[in-house]
Amino acid sequence: MNNKIRCQSCGMPIAEEFGNFGTNADGTNTKDYCSFCFSNGYFTNPNQTMEEMIASSVENMAQDLQMPLEQATNLANSFIPTLGRWQK
């Protein structure tokens, strides 16, 4: 993937220009997670599994980005497991 800062939960590009940084408990921005995954110091879906994140990412890429399903599936399965939240 390119050199953009990416959410370490879902892989979405995050940037000040998008206004989608997640927030820490003290209200400051975190560069680790997007606002969809992390808010006020907590994951928005704390019990979500990596497999569930992969499935939702495939759905979002296929629907919102009009990416072919096979390409979205391959990308999500190869990229999501490398992100910080999913490291064991």
PDB file of N, CA, C and O in Angstrom:
ATOM      1  N   MET A   1       0.842  -1.184   0.000  1.00  0.00           N
ATOM      2  CA  MET A   1       0.000   0.000   0.000  1.00  0.00           C
ATOM      3  C   MET A   1       0.884   1.244   0.000  1.00  0.00           C
ATOM      4  O   MET A   1       2.085   1.162   0.257  1.00  0.00           O
ATOM      5  N   ASN A   2       0.294   2.369  -0.284  1.00  0.00           N
ATOM      6  CA  ASN A   2       1.077   3.599  -0.377  1.00  0.00           C
ATOM      7  C   ASN A   2       1.504   4.092   1.010  1.00  0.00           C
ATOM      8  O   ASN A   2       1.231   3.441   2.019  1.00  0.00           O
ATOM      9  N   ASN A   3       2.161   5.225   1.050  1.00  0.00           N
ATOM     10  CA  ASN A   3       2.749   5.721   2.290  1.00  0.00           C
ATOM     11  C   ASN A   3       1.809   6.554   3.144  1.00  0.00           C
ATOM     12  O   ASN A   3       2.272   7.227   4.066  1.00  0.00           O
ATOM     13  N   LYS A   4       0.526   6.540   2.883  1.00  0.00           N
ATOM     14  CA  LYS A   4      -0.428   7.277   3.695  1.00  0.00           C
ATOM     15  C   LYS A   4      -0.509   6.653   5.086  1.00  0.00           C
ATOM     16  O   LYS A   4      -0.264   5.461   5.269  1.00  0.00           O
ATOM     17  N   ILE A   5      -0.863   7.496   6.066  1.00  0.00           N
ATOM     18  CA  ILE A   5      -1.134   6.963   7.399  1.00  0.00           C
ATOM     19  C   ILE A   5      -2.417   6.165   7.294  1.00  0.00           C
ATOM     20  O   ILE A   5      -3.404   6.644   6.735  1.00  0.00           O
ATOM     21  N   ARG A   6      -2.414   4.964   7.821  1.00  0.00           N
ATOM     22  CA  ARG A   6      -3.589   4.097   7.737  1.00  0.00           C
ATOM     23  C   ARG A   6      -4.013   3.636   9.117  1.00  0.00           C
ATOM     24  O   ARG A   6      -3.184   3.401   9.996  1.00  0.00           O
ATOM     25  N   CYS A   7      -5.309   3.512   9.289  1.00  0.00           N
ATOM     26  CA  CYS A   7      -5.874   3.004  10.527  1.00  0.00           C
ATOM     27  C   CYS A   7      -5.322   1.606  10.768  1.00  0.00           C
ATOM     28  O   CYS A   7      -5.312   0.768   9.867  1.00  0.00           O
ATOM     29  N   GLN A   8      -4.868   1.364  11.980  1.00  0.00           N
ATOM     30  CA  GLN A   8      -4.291   0.079  12.338  1.00  0.00           C
ATOM     31  C   GLN A   8      -5.349  -0.941  12.755  1.00  0.00           C
ATOM     32  O   GLN A   8      -5.037  -1.972  13.350  1.00  0.00           O
ATOM     33  N   SER A   9      -6.601  -0.632  12.432  1.00  0.00           N
ATOM     34  CA  SER A   9      -7.689  -1.572  12.652  1.00  0.00           C
ATOM     35  C   SER A   9      -8.328  -1.974  11.327  1.00  0.00           C
ATOM     36  O   SER A   9      -8.503  -3.161  11.051  1.00  0.00           O
ATOM     37  N   CYS A  10      -8.682  -0.964  10.495  1.00  0.00           N
ATOM     38  CA  CYS A  10      -9.387  -1.256   9.240  1.00  0.00           C
ATOM     39  C   CYS A  10      -8.559  -0.986   7.985  1.00  0.00           C
ATOM     40  O   CYS A  10      -8.896  -1.478   6.908  1.00  0.00           O
ATOM     41  N   GLY A  11      -7.484  -0.213   8.111  1.00  0.00           N
ATOM     42  CA  GLY A  11      -6.634   0.079   6.958  1.00  0.00           C
ATOM     43  C   GLY A  11      -7.031   1.318   6.185  1.00  0.00           C
ATOM     44  O   GLY A  11      -6.382   1.650   5.194  1.00  0.00           O
ATOM     45  N   MET A  12      -8.080   2.015   6.607  1.00  0.00           N
ATOM     46  CA  MET A  12      -8.519   3.224   5.919  1.00  0.00           C
ATOM     47  C   MET A  12      -7.451   4.312   6.011  1.00  0.00           C
ATOM     48  O   MET A  12      -6.842   4.482   7.067  1.00  0.00           O
ATOM     49  N   PRO A  13      -7.211   5.053   4.925  1.00  0.00           N
ATOM     50  CA  PRO A  13      -6.305   6.201   5.027  1.00  0.00           C
ATOM     51  C   PRO A  13      -6.888   7.212   6.015  1.00  0.00           C
ATOM     52  O   PRO A  13      -8.086   7.494   5.987  1.00  0.00           O
ATOM     53  N   ILE A  14      -6.041   7.752   6.883  1.00  0.00           N
ATOM     54  CA  ILE A  14      -6.495   8.775   7.821  1.00  0.00           C
ATOM     55  C   ILE A  14      -5.618  10.007   7.659  1.00  0.00           C
ATOM     56  O   ILE A  14      -4.406   9.911   7.468  1.00  0.00           O
ATOM     57  N   ALA A  15      -6.258  11.163   7.740  1.00  0.00           N
ATOM     58  CA  ALA A  15      -5.537  12.418   7.546  1.00  0.00           C
ATOM     59  C   ALA A  15      -6.351  13.568   8.118  1.00  0.00           C
ATOM     60  O   ALA A  15      -7.572  13.488   8.248  1.00  0.00           O
ATOM     61  N   GLU A  16      -5.651  14.626   8.450  1.00  0.00           N
ATOM     62  CA  GLU A  16      -6.311  15.819   8.946  1.00  0.00           C
ATOM     63  C   GLU A  16      -7.308  16.348   7.922  1.00  0.00           C
ATOM     64  O   GLU A  16      -8.398  16.793   8.281  1.00  0.00           O
ATOM     65  N   GLU A  17      -6.930  16.299   6.645  1.00  0.00           N
ATOM     66  CA  GLU A  17      -7.815  16.810   5.596  1.00  0.00           C
ATOM     67  C   GLU A  17      -9.125  16.035   5.514  1.00  0.00           C
ATOM     68  O   GLU A  17     -10.139  16.581   5.079  1.00  0.00           O
ATOM     69  N   PHE A  18      -9.115  14.763   5.930  1.00  0.00           N
ATOM     70  CA  PHE A  18     -10.334  13.956   5.931  1.00  0.00           C
ATOM     71  C   PHE A  18     -11.108  14.129   7.246  1.00  0.00           C
ATOM     72  O   PHE A  18     -12.297  13.819   7.314  1.00  0.00           O
ATOM     73  N   GLY A  19     -10.427  14.624   8.285  1.00  0.00           N
ATOM     74  CA  GLY A  19     -11.061  14.786   9.586  1.00  0.00           C
ATOM     75  C   GLY A  19     -11.495  13.472  10.199  1.00  0.00           C
ATOM     76  O   GLY A  19     -12.511  13.406  10.892  1.00  0.00           O
ATOM     77  N   ASN A  20     -10.723  12.422   9.942  1.00  0.00           N
ATOM     78  CA  ASN A  20     -11.163  11.103  10.398  1.00  0.00           C
ATOM     79  C   ASN A  20     -10.196  10.414  11.365  1.00  0.00           C
ATOM     80  O   ASN A  20     -10.181   9.186  11.458  1.00  0.00           O
ATOM     81  N   PHE A  21      -9.396  11.198  12.077  1.00  0.00           N
ATOM     82  CA  PHE A  21      -8.557  10.601  13.116  1.00  0.00           C
ATOM     83  C   PHE A  21      -9.445  10.151  14.272  1.00  0.00           C
ATOM     84  O   PHE A  21     -10.396  10.841  14.638  1.00  0.00           O
ATOM     85  N   GLY A  22      -9.131   8.995  14.840  1.00  0.00           N
ATOM     86  CA  GLY A  22      -9.794   8.570  16.062  1.00  0.00           C
ATOM     87  C   GLY A  22      -9.344   9.464  17.204  1.00  0.00           C
ATOM     88  O   GLY A  22      -8.401  10.241  17.058  1.00  0.00           O
ATOM     89  N   THR A  23     -10.015   9.353  18.338  1.00  0.00           N
ATOM     90  CA  THR A  23      -9.677  10.203  19.479  1.00  0.00           C
ATOM     91  C   THR A  23      -9.320   9.378  20.703  1.00  0.00           C
ATOM     92  O   THR A  23      -9.895   8.323  20.969  1.00  0.00           O
ATOM     93  N   ASN A  24      -8.336   9.910  21.445  1.00  0.00           N
ATOM     94  CA  ASN A  24      -7.947   9.322  22.720  1.00  0.00           C
ATOM     95  C   ASN A  24      -8.961   9.728  23.789  1.00  0.00           C
ATOM     96  O   ASN A  24      -9.843  10.547  23.535  1.00  0.00           O
ATOM     97  N   ALA A  25      -8.830   9.154  24.977  1.00  0.00           N
ATOM     98  CA  ALA A  25      -9.738   9.464  26.081  1.00  0.00           C
ATOM     99  C   ALA A  25      -9.734  10.949  26.425  1.00  0.00           C
ATOM    100  O   ALA A  25     -10.752  11.486  26.862  1.00  0.00           O
ATOM    101  N   ASP A  26      -8.591  11.621  26.229  1.00  0.00           N
ATOM    102  CA  ASP A  26      -8.507  13.054  26.554  1.00  0.00           C
ATOM    103  C   ASP A  26      -8.966  13.956  25.411  1.00  0.00           C
ATOM    104  O   ASP A  26      -8.842  15.178  25.494  1.00  0.00           O
ATOM    105  N   GLY A  27      -9.494  13.356  24.349  1.00  0.00           N
ATOM    106  CA  GLY A  27     -10.016  14.125  23.219  1.00  0.00           C
ATOM    107  C   GLY A  27      -9.004  14.442  22.132  1.00  0.00           C
ATOM    108  O   GLY A  27      -9.378  14.961  21.080  1.00  0.00           O
ATOM    109  N   THR A  28      -7.728  14.140  22.362  1.00  0.00           N
ATOM    110  CA  THR A  28      -6.721  14.383  21.335  1.00  0.00           C
ATOM    111  C   THR A  28      -6.811  13.317  20.241  1.00  0.00           C
ATOM    112  O   THR A  28      -7.287  12.205  20.468  1.00  0.00           O
ATOM    113  N   ASN A  29      -6.346  13.684  19.066  1.00  0.00           N
ATOM    114  CA  ASN A  29      -6.349  12.741  17.942  1.00  0.00           C
ATOM    115  C   ASN A  29      -5.286  11.675  18.129  1.00  0.00           C
ATOM    116  O   ASN A  29      -4.229  11.915  18.712  1.00  0.00           O
ATOM    117  N   THR A  30      -5.592  10.500  17.623  1.00  0.00           N
ATOM    118  CA  THR A  30      -4.611   9.432  17.537  1.00  0.00           C
ATOM    119  C   THR A  30      -4.337   9.163  16.068  1.00  0.00           C
ATOM    120  O   THR A  30      -5.259   9.137  15.253  1.00  0.00           O
ATOM    121  N   LYS A  31      -3.088   8.965  15.738  1.00  0.00           N
ATOM    122  CA  LYS A  31      -2.726   8.653  14.356  1.00  0.00           C
ATOM    123  C   LYS A  31      -2.727   7.142  14.116  1.00  0.00           C
ATOM    124  O   LYS A  31      -2.372   6.682  13.031  1.00  0.00           O
ATOM    125  N   ASP A  32      -3.127   6.374  15.130  1.00  0.00           N
ATOM    126  CA  ASP A  32      -3.160   4.921  14.992  1.00  0.00           C
ATOM    127  C   ASP A  32      -4.474   4.386  14.429  1.00  0.00           C
ATOM    128  O   ASP A  32      -4.496   3.354  13.758  1.00  0.00           O
ATOM    129  N   TYR A  33      -5.561   5.093  14.705  1.00  0.00           N
ATOM    130  CA  TYR A  33      -6.872   4.568  14.329  1.00  0.00           C
ATOM    131  C   TYR A  33      -7.771   5.662  13.767  1.00  0.00           C
ATOM    132  O   TYR A  33      -7.627   6.838  14.104  1.00  0.00           O
ATOM    133  N   CYS A  34      -8.701   5.255  12.902  1.00  0.00           N
ATOM    134  CA  CYS A  34      -9.671   6.196  12.341  1.00  0.00           C
ATOM    135  C   CYS A  34     -10.842   6.377  13.310  1.00  0.00           C
ATOM    136  O   CYS A  34     -11.005   5.626  14.271  1.00  0.00           O
ATOM    137  N   SER A  35     -11.643   7.394  13.024  1.00  0.00           N
ATOM    138  CA  SER A  35     -12.780   7.706  13.885  1.00  0.00           C
ATOM    139  C   SER A  35     -13.875   6.637  13.827  1.00  0.00           C
ATOM    140  O   SER A  35     -14.697   6.552  14.740  1.00  0.00           O
ATOM    141  N   PHE A  36     -13.897   5.834  12.784  1.00  0.00           N
ATOM    142  CA  PHE A  36     -14.892   4.770  12.691  1.00  0.00           C
ATOM    143  C   PHE A  36     -14.544   3.597  13.598  1.00  0.00           C
ATOM    144  O   PHE A  36     -15.430   2.865  14.040  1.00  0.00           O
ATOM    145  N   CYS A  37     -13.253   3.417  13.876  1.00  0.00           N
ATOM    146  CA  CYS A  37     -12.792   2.289  14.676  1.00  0.00           C
ATOM    147  C   CYS A  37     -12.491   2.644  16.135  1.00  0.00           C
ATOM    148  O   CYS A  37     -12.556   1.778  17.008  1.00  0.00           O
ATOM    149  N   PHE A  38     -12.161   3.920  16.405  1.00  0.00           N
ATOM    150  CA  PHE A  38     -11.661   4.284  17.726  1.00  0.00           C
ATOM    151  C   PHE A  38     -12.160   5.669  18.112  1.00  0.00           C
ATOM    152  O   PHE A  38     -11.958   6.633  17.373  1.00  0.00           O
ATOM    153  N   SER A  39     -12.808   5.771  19.263  1.00  0.00           N
ATOM    154  CA  SER A  39     -13.357   7.042  19.705  1.00  0.00           C
ATOM    155  C   SER A  39     -13.284   7.147  21.226  1.00  0.00           C
ATOM    156  O   SER A  39     -13.641   6.209  21.940  1.00  0.00           O
ATOM    157  N   ASN A  40     -12.820   8.293  21.712  1.00  0.00           N
ATOM    158  CA  ASN A  40     -12.733   8.556  23.151  1.00  0.00           C
ATOM    159  C   ASN A  40     -11.911   7.507  23.898  1.00  0.00           C
ATOM    160  O   ASN A  40     -12.201   7.178  25.049  1.00  0.00           O
ATOM    161  N   GLY A  41     -10.881   6.987  23.226  1.00  0.00           N
ATOM    162  CA  GLY A  41      -9.975   6.040  23.871  1.00  0.00           C
ATOM    163  C   GLY A  41     -10.405   4.590  23.815  1.00  0.00           C
ATOM    164  O   GLY A  41      -9.776   3.736  24.439  1.00  0.00           O
ATOM    165  N   TYR A  42     -11.470   4.295  23.077  1.00  0.00           N
ATOM    166  CA  TYR A  42     -11.980   2.918  23.009  1.00  0.00           C
ATOM    167  C   TYR A  42     -12.290   2.536  21.572  1.00  0.00           C
ATOM    168  O   TYR A  42     -12.630   3.381  20.743  1.00  0.00           O
ATOM    169  N   PHE A  43     -12.165   1.238  21.296  1.00  0.00           N
ATOM    170  CA  PHE A  43     -12.615   0.747  19.995  1.00  0.00           C
ATOM    171  C   PHE A  43     -14.132   0.861  19.938  1.00  0.00           C
ATOM    172  O   PHE A  43     -14.814   0.555  20.916  1.00  0.00           O
ATOM    173  N   THR A  44     -14.660   1.295  18.812  1.00  0.00           N
ATOM    174  CA  THR A  44     -16.104   1.453  18.668  1.00  0.00           C
ATOM    175  C   THR A  44     -16.804   0.101  18.621  1.00  0.00           C
ATOM    176  O   THR A  44     -17.987   0.002  18.947  1.00  0.00           O
ATOM    177  N   ASN A  45     -16.089  -0.930  18.223  1.00  0.00           N
ATOM    178  CA  ASN A  45     -16.619  -2.289  18.207  1.00  0.00           C
ATOM    179  C   ASN A  45     -15.562  -3.194  18.850  1.00  0.00           C
ATOM    180  O   ASN A  45     -14.843  -3.910  18.153  1.00  0.00           O
ATOM    181  N   PRO A  46     -15.473  -3.156  20.190  1.00  0.00           N
ATOM    182  CA  PRO A  46     -14.362  -3.835  20.877  1.00  0.00           C
ATOM    183  C   PRO A  46     -14.330  -5.347  20.717  1.00  0.00           C
ATOM    184  O   PRO A  46     -13.269  -5.952  20.867  1.00  0.00           O
ATOM    185  N   ASN A  47     -15.445  -5.964  20.422  1.00  0.00           N
ATOM    186  CA  ASN A  47     -15.489  -7.418  20.300  1.00  0.00           C
ATOM    187  C   ASN A  47     -15.363  -7.907  18.860  1.00  0.00           C
ATOM    188  O   ASN A  47     -15.454  -9.105  18.588  1.00  0.00           O
ATOM    189  N   GLN A  48     -15.153  -6.970  17.949  1.00  0.00           N
ATOM    190  CA  GLN A  48     -15.032  -7.345  16.538  1.00  0.00           C
ATOM    191  C   GLN A  48     -13.798  -8.208  16.335  1.00  0.00           C
ATOM    192  O   GLN A  48     -12.724  -7.904  16.854  1.00  0.00           O
ATOM    193  N   THR A  49     -13.959  -9.274  15.585  1.00  0.00           N
ATOM    194  CA  THR A  49     -12.833 -10.147  15.268  1.00  0.00           C
ATOM    195  C   THR A  49     -12.174  -9.675  13.978  1.00  0.00           C
ATOM    196  O   THR A  49     -12.744  -8.888  13.223  1.00  0.00           O
ATOM    197  N   MET A  50     -10.970 -10.168  13.742  1.00  0.00           N
ATOM    198  CA  MET A  50     -10.286  -9.833  12.504  1.00  0.00           C
ATOM    199  C   MET A  50     -11.097 -10.332  11.302  1.00  0.00           C
ATOM    200  O   MET A  50     -11.172  -9.651  10.279  1.00  0.00           O
ATOM    201  N   GLU A  51     -11.691 -11.494  11.422  1.00  0.00           N
ATOM    202  CA  GLU A  51     -12.478 -12.044  10.327  1.00  0.00           C
ATOM    203  C   GLU A  51     -13.680 -11.153  10.020  1.00  0.00           C
ATOM    204  O   GLU A  51     -14.035 -10.968   8.856  1.00  0.00           O
ATOM    205  N   GLU A  52     -14.307 -10.601  11.060  1.00  0.00           N
ATOM    206  CA  GLU A  52     -15.423  -9.685  10.857  1.00  0.00           C
ATOM    207  C   GLU A  52     -14.953  -8.387  10.197  1.00  0.00           C
ATOM    208  O   GLU A  52     -15.644  -7.832   9.342  1.00  0.00           O
ATOM    209  N   MET A  53     -13.783  -7.914  10.596  1.00  0.00           N
ATOM    210  CA  MET A  53     -13.234  -6.703   9.981  1.00  0.00           C
ATOM    211  C   MET A  53     -12.936  -6.950   8.506  1.00  0.00           C
ATOM    212  O   MET A  53     -13.217  -6.097   7.664  1.00  0.00           O
ATOM    213  N   ILE A  54     -12.376  -8.093   8.196  1.00  0.00           N
ATOM    214  CA  ILE A  54     -12.097  -8.437   6.796  1.00  0.00           C
ATOM    215  C   ILE A  54     -13.396  -8.452   6.000  1.00  0.00           C
ATOM    216  O   ILE A  54     -13.455  -7.889   4.907  1.00  0.00           O
ATOM    217  N   ALA A  55     -14.426  -9.083   6.529  1.00  0.00           N
ATOM    218  CA  ALA A  55     -15.711  -9.167   5.820  1.00  0.00           C
ATOM    219  C   ALA A  55     -16.304  -7.778   5.585  1.00  0.00           C
ATOM    220  O   ALA A  55     -16.800  -7.495   4.494  1.00  0.00           O
ATOM    221  N   SER A  56     -16.257  -6.908   6.599  1.00  0.00           N
ATOM    222  CA  SER A  56     -16.825  -5.568   6.415  1.00  0.00           C
ATOM    223  C   SER A  56     -15.982  -4.742   5.456  1.00  0.00           C
ATOM    224  O   SER A  56     -16.517  -3.925   4.707  1.00  0.00           O
ATOM    225  N   SER A  57     -14.669  -4.947   5.471  1.00  0.00           N
ATOM    226  CA  SER A  57     -13.795  -4.232   4.537  1.00  0.00           C
ATOM    227  C   SER A  57     -14.066  -4.650   3.098  1.00  0.00           C
ATOM    228  O   SER A  57     -14.110  -3.810   2.198  1.00  0.00           O
ATOM    229  N   VAL A  58     -14.245  -5.939   2.886  1.00  0.00           N
ATOM    230  CA  VAL A  58     -14.567  -6.433   1.543  1.00  0.00           C
ATOM    231  C   VAL A  58     -15.874  -5.806   1.074  1.00  0.00           C
ATOM    232  O   VAL A  58     -15.971  -5.331  -0.058  1.00  0.00           O
ATOM    233  N   GLU A  59     -16.871  -5.805   1.940  1.00  0.00           N
ATOM    234  CA  GLU A  59     -18.172  -5.231   1.589  1.00  0.00           C
ATOM    235  C   GLU A  59     -18.044  -3.746   1.254  1.00  0.00           C
ATOM    236  O   GLU A  59     -18.606  -3.284   0.261  1.00  0.00           O
ATOM    237  N   ASN A  60     -17.310  -2.999   2.075  1.00  0.00           N
ATOM    238  CA  ASN A  60     -17.145  -1.563   1.835  1.00  0.00           C
ATOM    239  C   ASN A  60     -16.395  -1.283   0.542  1.00  0.00           C
ATOM    240  O   ASN A  60     -16.796  -0.413  -0.230  1.00  0.00           O
ATOM    241  N   MET A  61     -15.310  -2.011   0.298  1.00  0.00           N
ATOM    242  CA  MET A  61     -14.539  -1.782  -0.925  1.00  0.00           C
ATOM    243  C   MET A  61     -15.356  -2.126  -2.170  1.00  0.00           C
ATOM    244  O   MET A  61     -15.302  -1.412  -3.171  1.00  0.00           O
ATOM    245  N   ALA A  62     -16.114  -3.225  -2.103  1.00  0.00           N
ATOM    246  CA  ALA A  62     -16.906  -3.650  -3.255  1.00  0.00           C
ATOM    247  C   ALA A  62     -18.052  -2.674  -3.517  1.00  0.00           C
ATOM    248  O   ALA A  62     -18.319  -2.323  -4.666  1.00  0.00           O
ATOM    249  N   GLN A  63     -18.728  -2.238  -2.456  1.00  0.00           N
ATOM    250  CA  GLN A  63     -19.887  -1.355  -2.642  1.00  0.00           C
ATOM    251  C   GLN A  63     -19.482   0.104  -2.831  1.00  0.00           C
ATOM    252  O   GLN A  63     -19.861   0.735  -3.818  1.00  0.00           O
ATOM    253  N   ASP A  64     -18.711   0.640  -1.884  1.00  0.00           N
ATOM    254  CA  ASP A  64     -18.408   2.073  -1.894  1.00  0.00           C
ATOM    255  C   ASP A  64     -17.366   2.458  -2.936  1.00  0.00           C
ATOM    256  O   ASP A  64     -17.448   3.529  -3.537  1.00  0.00           O
ATOM    257  N   LEU A  65     -16.385   1.581  -3.148  1.00  0.00           N
ATOM    258  CA  LEU A  65     -15.311   1.896  -4.090  1.00  0.00           C
ATOM    259  C   LEU A  65     -15.484   1.208  -5.442  1.00  0.00           C
ATOM    260  O   LEU A  65     -14.658   1.370  -6.340  1.00  0.00           O
ATOM    261  N   GLN A  66     -16.565   0.437  -5.578  1.00  0.00           N
ATOM    262  CA  GLN A  66     -16.845  -0.289  -6.822  1.00  0.00           C
ATOM    263  C   GLN A  66     -15.692  -1.213  -7.223  1.00  0.00           C
ATOM    264  O   GLN A  66     -15.452  -1.438  -8.409  1.00  0.00           O
ATOM    265  N   MET A  67     -14.991  -1.739  -6.234  1.00  0.00           N
ATOM    266  CA  MET A  67     -13.881  -2.657  -6.498  1.00  0.00           C
ATOM    267  C   MET A  67     -14.461  -4.047  -6.783  1.00  0.00           C
ATOM    268  O   MET A  67     -15.404  -4.467  -6.112  1.00  0.00           O
ATOM    269  N   PRO A  68     -13.916  -4.755  -7.757  1.00  0.00           N
ATOM    270  CA  PRO A  68     -14.377  -6.122  -7.994  1.00  0.00           C
ATOM    271  C   PRO A  68     -14.239  -6.963  -6.721  1.00  0.00           C
ATOM    272  O   PRO A  68     -13.254  -6.838  -5.993  1.00  0.00           O
ATOM    273  N   LEU A  69     -15.219  -7.811  -6.461  1.00  0.00           N
ATOM    274  CA  LEU A  69     -15.280  -8.595  -5.229  1.00  0.00           C
ATOM    275  C   LEU A  69     -14.009  -9.414  -4.999  1.00  0.00           C
ATOM    276  O   LEU A  69     -13.494  -9.455  -3.882  1.00  0.00           O
ATOM    277  N   GLU A  70     -13.507 -10.058  -6.033  1.00  0.00           N
ATOM    278  CA  GLU A  70     -12.306 -10.876  -5.889  1.00  0.00           C
ATOM    279  C   GLU A  70     -11.103 -10.017  -5.486  1.00  0.00           C
ATOM    280  O   GLU A  70     -10.308 -10.420  -4.637  1.00  0.00           O
ATOM    281  N   GLN A  71     -10.972  -8.848  -6.090  1.00  0.00           N
ATOM    282  CA  GLN A  71      -9.870  -7.945  -5.753  1.00  0.00           C
ATOM    283  C   GLN A  71     -10.008  -7.447  -4.309  1.00  0.00           C
ATOM    284  O   GLN A  71      -9.025  -7.412  -3.570  1.00  0.00           O
ATOM    285  N   ALA A  72     -11.221  -7.065  -3.911  1.00  0.00           N
ATOM    286  CA  ALA A  72     -11.462  -6.595  -2.543  1.00  0.00           C
ATOM    287  C   ALA A  72     -11.153  -7.698  -1.528  1.00  0.00           C
ATOM    288  O   ALA A  72     -10.560  -7.437  -0.481  1.00  0.00           O
ATOM    289  N   THR A  73     -11.551  -8.910  -1.839  1.00  0.00           N
ATOM    290  CA  THR A  73     -11.313 -10.051  -0.946  1.00  0.00           C
ATOM    291  C   THR A  73      -9.825 -10.319  -0.805  1.00  0.00           C
ATOM    292  O   THR A  73      -9.332 -10.519   0.305  1.00  0.00           O
ATOM    293  N   ASN A  74      -9.113 -10.324  -1.913  1.00  0.00           N
ATOM    294  CA  ASN A  74      -7.663 -10.563  -1.867  1.00  0.00           C
ATOM    295  C   ASN A  74      -6.946  -9.467  -1.089  1.00  0.00           C
ATOM    296  O   ASN A  74      -6.065  -9.751  -0.278  1.00  0.00           O
ATOM    297  N   LEU A  75      -7.325  -8.211  -1.339  1.00  0.00           N
ATOM    298  CA  LEU A  75      -6.690  -7.086  -0.664  1.00  0.00           C
ATOM    299  C   LEU A  75      -6.940  -7.141   0.844  1.00  0.00           C
ATOM    300  O   LEU A  75      -6.004  -7.019   1.634  1.00  0.00           O
ATOM    301  N   ALA A  76      -8.183  -7.321   1.239  1.00  0.00           N
ATOM    302  CA  ALA A  76      -8.515  -7.362   2.671  1.00  0.00           C
ATOM    303  C   ALA A  76      -7.821  -8.520   3.378  1.00  0.00           C
ATOM    304  O   ALA A  76      -7.296  -8.352   4.478  1.00  0.00           O
ATOM    305  N   ASN A  77      -7.816  -9.686   2.754  1.00  0.00           N
ATOM    306  CA  ASN A  77      -7.191 -10.854   3.385  1.00  0.00           C
ATOM    307  C   ASN A  77      -5.677 -10.744   3.490  1.00  0.00           C
ATOM    308  O   ASN A  77      -5.069 -11.350   4.373  1.00  0.00           O
ATOM    309  N   SER A  78      -5.071  -9.981   2.602  1.00  0.00           N
ATOM    310  CA  SER A  78      -3.615  -9.837   2.664  1.00  0.00           C
ATOM    311  C   SER A  78      -3.185  -8.647   3.521  1.00  0.00           C
ATOM    312  O   SER A  78      -2.081  -8.652   4.067  1.00  0.00           O
ATOM    313  N   PHE A  79      -4.047  -7.619   3.648  1.00  0.00           N
ATOM    314  CA  PHE A  79      -3.636  -6.396   4.330  1.00  0.00           C
ATOM    315  C   PHE A  79      -4.121  -6.287   5.778  1.00  0.00           C
ATOM    316  O   PHE A  79      -3.337  -5.919   6.653  1.00  0.00           O
ATOM    317  N   ILE A  80      -5.365  -6.590   6.045  1.00  0.00           N
ATOM    318  CA  ILE A  80      -5.920  -6.434   7.399  1.00  0.00           C
ATOM    319  C   ILE A  80      -5.099  -7.184   8.452  1.00  0.00           C
ATOM    320  O   ILE A  80      -4.834  -6.615   9.511  1.00  0.00           O
ATOM    321  N   PRO A  81      -4.685  -8.431   8.212  1.00  0.00           N
ATOM    322  CA  PRO A  81      -3.917  -9.142   9.250  1.00  0.00           C
ATOM    323  C   PRO A  81      -2.568  -8.501   9.596  1.00  0.00           C
ATOM    324  O   PRO A  81      -1.985  -8.824  10.631  1.00  0.00           O
ATOM    325  N   THR A  82      -2.067  -7.604   8.751  1.00  0.00           N
ATOM    326  CA  THR A  82      -0.778  -6.971   9.027  1.00  0.00           C
ATOM    327  C   THR A  82      -0.912  -5.739   9.928  1.00  0.00           C
ATOM    328  O   THR A  82       0.098  -5.204  10.384  1.00  0.00           O
ATOM    329  N   LEU A  83      -2.124  -5.288  10.188  1.00  0.00           N
ATOM    330  CA  LEU A  83      -2.355  -4.074  10.943  1.00  0.00           C
ATOM    331  C   LEU A  83      -2.183  -4.297  12.446  1.00  0.00           C
ATOM    332  O   LEU A  83      -2.400  -5.397  12.955  1.00  0.00           O
ATOM    333  N   GLY A  84      -1.792  -3.240  13.135  1.00  0.00           N
ATOM    334  CA  GLY A  84      -1.440  -3.313  14.550  1.00  0.00           C
ATOM    335  C   GLY A  84      -2.478  -3.955  15.455  1.00  0.00           C
ATOM    336  O   GLY A  84      -2.125  -4.741  16.334  1.00  0.00           O
ATOM    337  N   ARG A  85      -3.744  -3.638  15.257  1.00  0.00           N
ATOM    338  CA  ARG A  85      -4.780  -4.193  16.142  1.00  0.00           C
ATOM    339  C   ARG A  85      -4.829  -5.709  16.081  1.00  0.00           C
ATOM    340  O   ARG A  85      -5.193  -6.352  17.065  1.00  0.00           O
ATOM    341  N   TRP A  86      -4.476  -6.281  14.966  1.00  0.00           N
ATOM    342  CA  TRP A  86      -4.652  -7.710  14.768  1.00  0.00           C
ATOM    343  C   TRP A  86      -3.391  -8.524  14.997  1.00  0.00           C
ATOM    344  O   TRP A  86      -3.391  -9.740  14.810  1.00  0.00           O
ATOM    345  N   GLN A  87      -2.326  -7.865  15.396  1.00  0.00           N
ATOM    346  CA  GLN A  87      -1.080  -8.574  15.688  1.00  0.00           C
ATOM    347  C   GLN A  87      -1.217  -9.289  17.037  1.00  0.00           C
ATOM    348  O   GLN A  87      -1.768  -8.732  17.987  1.00  0.00           O
ATOM    349  N   LYS A  88      -0.733 -10.475  17.111  1.00  0.00           N
ATOM    350  CA  LYS A  88      -0.857 -11.248  18.358  1.00  0.00           C
ATOM    351  C   LYS A  88       0.396 -11.111  19.190  1.00  0.00           C
ATOM    352  O   LYS A  88       0.484 -11.688  20.274  1.00  0.00           O
TER     353      LYS A  88
END
